[in-house]
Structures are given as C-alpha cells and as structure tokens.
Amino acid sequence: MAAARPRVWVSQPLFDDIVDQLAAHCDVDATAQVVQYDAAAIAAALRDADGALVTLNERIGATELAAAPRLRAIANVGVGYNNLDIAALDAAGVVATNTPDVLTETTADLGFALLMAAARRIGESERWLREGHWRQWSFSTMLGADVHGSTLGILGMGRIGQAIARRGHHGFGMKVLYHNRSRLPETVEREVGACYVEFDALLAQADHLLLVLPYSPASHHIIDAAALAKMKPGATLVNIARGGLVDELALADALANGRLAAAGLDVYDGEPDVRPELLALRNVVLTPHIGSASRATRRAMVQRAVDNLTAALGFGPQAGRPSNPVTAKQTTAIANAITTTGAIAGAGKAATGKRPGTSA
C-alpha cells in the first residue's frame, strides 16, 4: 500500500499554472482569495500540512508551529524572510527557503524609479496638476534635485544594492558610496563603481540615500532621528528594503520641517497600514510594496518557491537539495523529508493533486 501523499498549504492566490506543478507530488490546499491571517488561522492551516508555500504576509513562529508536527518545509515567496522565525523553524526541524536572484533587477528598477520620482517631485507635480493649480508655466515651479552627477549612498550592498550602484554609476554618472557589514572585493567595487565608507560618512555625504539592507533586530530603526540629523540638508531618502529600518515618525518630522527634501517609500513599519503623518505629506512618494511587481519577476519568484518546496519535500531533480535554504539545520530536516517521501515519489508522479481553483 502506497504511503499518503504529502499535503501542501498555499497561503495566498499565486499563479495557478505554476502552483499546479505541486500536484504531481502533493495534495494541495490552495487559498482562492487574498486573506489576512491571524496566528490561530495560520496554526490551523499548518496543522495537517507537510509543506507550505507562503508570502511575507504570513508570520510563522513557535506558536504557529506548535500544533504542526508533520510540517517539514516552508517556501517563502520573497527574498526577505523576516516573517519567519528562523530559530523556531530550526528547533522544529523545518526547512525554510527564499527566492533570491530572480527579483534583483526588477527591485533595483523600482528603487531607482522612487529615487527619481522623489528627487524630481514627480508625485507632487502630478497631484498639483490634477488639482487644477497649473495656470501658467513658471521658471520656479516644482524645482527639485538633480540625480545625474550627484552622490548616491547605498546602505546594504547585496545583489540589489549592487544593481542600483551599476545604474547610478554607469547610467547617471553618479558618485556611488556604500556601507555594508563587510566590504566588497575590490573587483566588485570597480565593476559597480562604488566606494566603501563608514556609516556616518555615508549619511553626511549622500545626496540621495537608498536603503537595501536586510531587516533584523540589530537594524531596527537604523535610520532614526539621530541618523536623519546627520544627513545632508535637502537630501532624499528611499527605502525599498523593510519598513522597520526607519523611524517613520522621525522621518515624517524631517520631511515636514524641511530637514530632508523628499522620500520614496515602498515598505512600511506595520504595513499595510501607513502612518497618517506620512500620508499627509506631499514630499514623500508612497507605493504599496511593489518592488518585485513585474509579471515576469513575480512568476519567476513563484516558480523558484515551488521548485524549492518540491525539492525540500524530496521530489524532483533537486530532491533533498533546495536551492535557497535559509535555515541552519536544513540537512537533517531534508534527510527526514526524503526518508518519509521517497517511497511515494513514483506514485506521486502518476497521481492527481487535490486543489481548489484559484485566480492569479
């Protein structure tokens, strides 16, 4: 008698044709509509699951894992994974993966778009025009800051930071400075046209500061009132990383009193809620966490997550070797997954998954 097929929970509507690939090996419980889950709902969804495909909206820690003894793997659709308690997952022997690389260029595009929109006051200009204020061309209307030839500061110099540096240096002739936990090799610095500086020097010298560092308790509110006070008067701040990096009340105050000229934000501390102090300002461009939101890139992210989950559960050409593990104890957990599922891999390929219809 063949062993039972693994059960996989898909937390949000994604792309049907890609998620359907899981049905070759697993019974799939896919969510048909966008849902905001509380901890109890996530715990209930994971209770009988062997694997899960989740997004940054789903926070999973010890509480949600406590009643999920079968859970072996979680594939996070995103490069960031601060929605996952990695220590709790390790303690439970659960593999977790993310989706780096595939969203680098698209997210860098959005970062540069926000930089240009904020510096050149595009959001302000459009609202002003739509509200009927444009009666005559004026030499001083909506004067902003140049991007070309200015100094670009990048805090966090991973894949996305380097992609932004290339755009700034090679495309706009910018002087590019960066600060990172560790300095890049000189060959990489030359390639992207960037120079390493200490944190305070970055704040003091950047005309435009762009945040792309990972969020952690250590980086919480790294841009606070003290950091903002060290920035150039009239500088621009852009955050495409995580909202918790910025003290948003301090930022709103700096923007309101003219200490900073403008900001561009794609992420928020407490999203999807956005502080009313930010909503009230005209010199901040606000987008709803769309850094990776091109159709091609979002499809690539879901495909990477599906491939990771399939491998972590012991199936497919990468069985036992998901490409992007972020947990420390993945080797033991994956070995257990293969032991459990290996006997049913052949049967799984011939069976049809159970999955409600969804819309992408």
N, C-alpha and C positions, 0 to 999 in steps of 0.2 A: 504493500500500500504506500503510495507516494506521500511524502510529508506535506503539510499545509503550505500554501504559498505565502510568502511574506506580505504583510499589509502595509501600505504606504499612505500617509495622510499628506495631502497637498493643501496648504493653508489658504491660498488666495487664487482667484482665476488667473491663469497664465496663458500660454499658447497651447491650445488643445492638441495640435498635431505633434508638438514636442513632448508634452506630458504623456500623451498616449503611448510613447515608447516604453514607459514603465510597465504597461500592461502585459508586455511579453514575459515578464518575470514575476509580477506582483499583482495583488488585488489593490486597486487604487481608490481611495476615498477622497475625491476632489471637491473643493468648495466652489459652488456655482456663482456666488456673488461676493463682492468685496465685503469683508467682515472686520470689525474691530473686536478682538477677543480680550476677555479678562483672563486672569490666571486660572480660574476654575474651568473656563471653556477650553483653554489650551491643554490643561491637565486631562480633561475628559477626552479630547481628540487624540492625545498621545497614549491613552491607557492601553489600547489594544494594538498599537502600531509598532511595527518593526523598524520603520524608517519614516522620515518626514522631509518634505520639501517646503521650506518656509521663507519668508521675507523679513526685512528689518522691522516690520510691524509687530512680529511675534517675539515677545521676550520669554526666553526659556532658561530656567534655573532650577535649583534644587526642589522648589515647591512643585513645579510642573513635572519634574522627572520622578518624583517620589512614588507616583502610582503608575509608572510606565516600565514595568520590569522587562518587557520584550524589546524595548527600544534599543537599536544598535547604531543607527546613523541618522544624522541631520545634515541636509544640504541647504546652506543658506544662499539665497539668490541675491548676491551683492558682494562687493569686495570687503566692505566693513562688516564686522560681526560683533559689535558691542551689545547687540540684543541677546547674545548668547553668553551664559555664564560658563566660561571655558573650564574653570576649576570644578564646577559641579558636573559638567559633562565628563571630564576626566575621571572624577570619582565614581561616576556611574558606568564607566567603560563605554561611553557613547562616542563614536567618531563624528566630528563636525568638519564641514568643508565650506569654502567660499568660492567666489568666481573672479579672481584677479585677471589681469591682462586684457580680457575681451572688452572692457569698458574704458580703457585708458584714454584713447584718443578722443572719444566722444565726450567724456567728462572734462578733458582739457579744453575742448571746444567751448563747452558751456562756461567754464571758468573764465576764459578769455572774453566770451560774449558779455558776461556780467561785468568784467573789468571795464570794457569799452562803454557799456551802457551807463555804468555809474560815473565814470570819468567824464564822459561827454554829455551827461544829463539827459539821456535819451528818454528815460521813463518820465522825468519831469516835463520834458518838452512835449511829449505826446499828450499827457494829461492837460497841459496848459492849452495846447492847440484844440483838443476836443472840447474843452470847456468854453471855447469861443473867445479867448483872450488875444488871439493874434489878429491885430487890426492893421499893422504896418510893419514892414521889415525894419529892424533896428540893429545897429552895429554892435550893441552890447547885450542883445538877447541871448540868454542861456549860455553864457560863457563858461566853458568847462576847462578841463585839464588835458594836455596832450598825453597820448600813450607812446607814440613813436619817440625814440630818443630819451625817454625818461628812465628812471631807475625802478626796476621791478624786484620786489622782495618776495621770496617764496619760503614759507615756513613748512617744512616737511618735503623731503626730496626723494620720494619713491618714484614709481613709474609715472604717476600723474604729474607730480612736480616736475620731473624731467621733461615731460611732454610740453608742459606750459613754458618751461625755460627755453626749449627749442623755438617755440612760437615767438616768444618775446625777443630773443637774441637774433635769430635768423630772419624772422618776418618783419619785426618792427624796430630793429636796431637798438634795442633796449640794453642798458647795463643791468645784468641779472645777478643779484645777490641771493644767497640762500643760507638757511640754518637748518641743521638736521642733527639727530642724535649722534650720527657718525659722519665724517666727511667722505664724500665720494672719491673714488680713484681719480687721479689727475686726467686720465684719458677720457673719462666720462665728463668731467668738468669742461674739458676743451670741446668735446662733442656738442654739449648743450649750451656752451658759452656762459657758464655760471661760475661765480667765485664764492667761496665759503666765508662767512663772517659769524661772529658771536651774536647771540640773540639780541642784546641791547643795540648793537651796531645795526642789525637788520631793521629794527624799529626806527632808529634815528635817521637812516639813510634812504629808506624806500619811499618813493612817491606813491607807489601802489603796492599794497601788501596782500598776498594771496595765501590763504590757509589750506593746506592739503595734508596735514599730518593726521595720523590715527588718533582716535579718542581713547583715553584711558583715565583712570582716577588721577594719575600724575599730571595729565594735560588739561584737566578740568579748569575752565576759565583761565587758560594761559594768557588769553587776551582779556585782561581786566582793566580797571580804571588806571592802575599804575602803568601798565603796558601802553594803553592808549595815550597817556600823557607823554610818553617817550617818543611817540610817532611824530613825523613832520606835521606842522600845522598845514591843514588843507590836503592831507593825504587821503587816499582811497583804501578801504578795506574790503576784501572779498573773501567769503567763506563758502567753500564747496565740500567741506570735509564732514564735520559733525557739529551740531548746534552747541553742544556742551563746551566747546572750546572757547566760547565768547561769553563774557558777562554782558548780556543783552541790555540790561538797564544802564550800565556804564556806557555801552556803545550808543544807545539812544540819546543819552545826555551829551556825549561828544558830538554827535551829529546835530543835535538841536542847538547847541551853543556855538557851532561853527568850528570847533576844535578839529574835526575831520570834515572834509568836503562832502564825501559821499561813501556809500557802502553798497555792496551787492551780496545778497544772501540767498542761498539755495537750501540751507539747512537751519534748524531752529532748536533751541533748548526747550523740549516739551512739545515738539511737533506731533500732530498737525496744528496745534494751537500756536498762534503767533501773537507776541505781546502787542497790546494796543499802542504802547509807546512807539513801536516800530511802524505799525500800520498808519499812524498819524503823520509820519514824516514823509516829505516829498523827495528828500535826497537819499533815499535808500531804494534800490531795486530788489523786489521780492519775487522769487519763483518757488514753486511747490516741490522741492526736492526732485528735480528733473535732470540731474547731472548726466545720467546714463540714458536718458529717454529719447533715443532714436529707435525706430522699429528694428533695424538690423542689430543694434547692440543689445537691446532687451531680449531679442530672440537668442542671440549668442550666449547671454547670461543664463537663460533658462536651459539651453542645451548643455552648457557646462555643468550646471547644477544636477540635471538629470543624469548625465554621464558619471558625475561624482557619486551620486546616490546609488546608481546601478552597480558601480564598482565596489563601493563600501559594503553593499549587501552581498557581494560575492558573485556577481554576474558579469557577463560581457568580456571583451578582450582585455580590459584593465582590472579584472576581478581581483579584489584584495589590494588594489593599488590606485585608489582615487588620486586624481592629480593635485588636489589642493586641500590637504588636511590642515586644520588649524588647531587641533587638539594634540596634546603631548603624548597621549597613550594610545594613539591610533593603531599601532602594530598589533597589540593584544586584542583590541576590540575587533579589528578586521579579521584577525585569525579566527576569533569566535564566530564572526558572521559567516565566514567561509565554511567552517565546520557545520554550522547549522543549516546553511542553504545549499551547500554544494551538491547534496544528494538530490535536490529537486530542480537543479538548473536545467537539465534536459527536459523535464516535464513542463517547466515554466515556459520554455520557448514555444511549446506547442499549444499552450492554453490561452484563453482569452481573459483579460482582466475585467474586473467589475468596476465600472466607473460611471458616475452620473455625468450628464452633459454639462459643459461649461462654455463660457464665451470669453475670448481673449480680450 
